[in-house]
Amino acid sequence: MGSLSAFDGLLQYPVARRDESVVDNYHGVKVPDPYRCRDKEFVEKQMKLTDSVLKTCETREKLREKLTKLYDFPKYTAPFRQGDKYFYFHNTGLQPQTVLYVQDSLDGKPEVLLDPNTLSDDGTVALSAYAVSEDAKYLAYGTSSSGSDWVTIKVLRIADKSTEPDTVSWVKFSSISWTHDGKGFFYSRYPAPKEGEKLDAGTETQANLNHEIYYHFLGTDQSEDILCWSDPENPKHTLSASVTEDGKYVLLYIGENCDPVNKVYYCDLLSLPKGLEGYKGKKELLLLSSLLTSLRLPMISEISSRRKDSIIFVGFTSFLIPGIIYTCNLQGEVPDMRIFREIVVPGFDRSEFEASQVFVPSKDGTKIPIFIVARKGLCLDGSHPCLLYGYGGFNISITPYFTASRILIAKHLDGVFCIATYVEEETAEYLVSAGYTQPKKLCIEGGSNGGLLVGACINQRPDLFGCALAHVGVMDMLRFHKFTIGHAWTSDYGCSDKEEEFNWLIKYSPLHNVRRPWDKPSDKATQYPCTMLLTADHDDRVVPLHSLKLLATMQHVLCTSVEKSPQTNPIIGRIEQKAGHGAGMPTQKIIDEAADRYAFMAKVVDATWID
């Protein structure tokens, strides 16, 4: 286990306001929720406490300096074509936000089309959605502020880069899809707040209900937009519309939750003047395929193509490949594939490292894949710091991708970086038994659903980890469905409103399973690992109350309510300002957060810095 001996004295934790009268009754089971009320003073004191801890982490500034250098390389996306123009995104290195460029041909001179860095002084306004009209005359683009999921759509005239007067607000979980006549576009939104209702977009917690699809005519006020689809009988459904590539149809997607089995309808756009009677149910279709050959490739990060074009772009990445973009000409009998652009990171030599994959059997025999990245020639003597990253939800597998911050762990901390789609105790135990690390040097990390995973793991096996980093996690499994878009996650988690599902949720919900290890003589752990819970003030995906309530609970149960508590390992919270669930975070905030969390990890697992 990590130890507070590395820090100066015992931490003085802020005491959050508790309301013992807040008790919920779930199917006859009473469950207290004493930290339901927001406590601004508690948050401010936690931020000061965390800053005081991080100031003692010797590698913090070294990591920040190295990360800044390693992030300072040109980044590109594959070009995409619309009309007679090409478009792509590019960041020169340390720009807060990536910039959208346009050029007349692949050999033409690139011009800045939209620079989000001009939209705010601190880089916290990000481009979150965009669509170019079929004739490439207009760009409709959506921006979000401070990491919030709320989006405002504006329109840019591509020829002279002038902004049209159109403004479309209260957009969320939406694509932008132009009709091919260029008259306007489809988008999705939620109802605007009622008159007199105050709403600080990004900090609210109300459930997102009654998603609707509208059509906006270019040059008109949003109040004149056409309501195309709403479903008041199913207020939790999410809706989106997409015009097909040939421009003949609009596809309507209806999501009941995050389950991939949802509904798709289509409409012949020629029937729109007569109303929406043209919507027809799509037949069920099951596609079967088999691989003729097996070919090991890096991860395909992006594909850019149009049906009418003979040239496509394919992007590749991996743990040790920052990025390669290929062009592939399909005109010939054999596709002609060539490197279009390779992304090079100064100071990074992939030959110094190696990546491998192992499969670890779980209790039920399922083989859990683990990717392992480390310096070549690593001595498997159990002495190395090890970062184990997991996610484990929503049918999402974490695939290989390049991350500068984790390369630094391998290079400068002599560490091991591991990714496991699902983390079970067998995963951590394998890394120990194989000689990569030992429990006191093993750090578990995860974000969003991965934050939930981290919270559950340290509750169930605190002895397996020396450090825990939980980002924006879903920590209250009994009430998550009541906030913003949380109701969509019941397809994965279940819902406490149903007795059977409550009975399994209460067993692993991080908030409701914080226990004192020292109360169990048979428990291998004497305390929880050193823990950092990370959240952000404008996270309206997984609202901050999840992490803040768990932080208050852990500090109360393990520290402040116990005289001479054995819990000397620090439990702190890093609360980012003007940021959300992660998307749109400016480069400097990304660097600062990575430096903070890995400096904390380095200190508590006693990592040695190597130049």
SULQUIKA-V289396 format. One line per field, one symbol per residue. phi: phi as a letter, one per 20 degrees, with the letter a starting at -180 (. if undefined). psi: psi as a letter, one per 30 degrees, with the letter a starting at -180 (. if undefined). burial: 1 if it has 16 or more other C-alpha atoms within 10 Angstrom, else 0. Layout:
phi = ???
psi = ???
burial = ???
//
This chain:
phi = .fcfgfdemffeffdffdcffecdddlndecfbfdfffcffffffffffffffffeefegfffffffffffebfdcdffcdbmdcdcbdbcfqdggcfdedcbfbfefffcfebdffeebedmeecedbabefgemecdecddcdlnfffcdeccdefgdmeefffcddleblceccffffmfrbebdbdgfgfgneebegodfcgfecmfcdcddegndfgfefefebbbffcfefdcbcbfffemecdeddddfaeffecdccccfffeggeodfffcfeffcdedbbefcdcfcfffeaccbcgeeedcdcdcbagdcgrcdddceefffdgddcfebdeddgnddfffcbcbcccdfegenfeefceccbffmfeedmeefcdddbcmblldeeegbecffeffffeddldcdcccgcdcffffffffffnfbbgfdeddcacmfffggfgffffecffecebccdekeeddfecgfedkegffeffeenbffdgffgfefffcggfdcfcegffdgeffedaffgccedbbfdededfgggfffffffffffecfecflfffeffcccddfdlbcfpfmffgffffffffffeffggffeledfcf
psi = klkfffljlkkjkkjlkkjffjkkjjhfkkjlifhekkjeeeeeeeeeeeeeefffjegeeeeeeeeeeffilkkllkllkkbglkklkkkfdgkelkkklklflfflkkkkekjfffflfgggklkfllkkleghfkjkkkklkgglfkkkklkkjeegglklfkkjlhkkhklkjklffgfalklkllklklkfkkjjkfflfkkjlhklklkkkkgllffgkkjekliffiffkkklkkklffgflkkkkjkfagkfjakkllkjfffefgagffkkkklkkjkklkkelkkkllkjflkjlkeflfklkkkllaegjekkkkkjjgelekkjklkekkkkjkfkjffflkklklkkkaegfkkjkkkkklkkgkjiggfkkkjjkldhlhgkkjlklkjeefeeeeefghlkkkkkekjlfeeeeeeeffgealefgkkkklkcefeeeeeeefeeifffkfkkjjkhljfjffgeffkcgffffffeeakffkeeeeffefffjeeggjljeffjffkfkflllkkkkkakfgjgdjkffeeeeeeeeeeeefdfgkkhkfifkkjlkjjkkhlbfekgkleeeeeeeeeeefeeeeefghkkkk.
burial = 11110010001011010000000000000000111000000110011011001100101100110111111111111111100011111110111111111110000001001101100000111111111111011111111111111111111101000000011111111111111101011111110000000000111010011111111111000100100111000001111111100000111111111100000111111000000001100000000000000000011110101000001111111111111111111000000000000110100100001010000100000001111111100000011111111111100000111001111111111111111111110011011100011111111111111111111111111111111111111111110110111111110011110000010011011111110111000000111111111111111111111111111111110111000000111111111101111111111111111111111111111110000
//
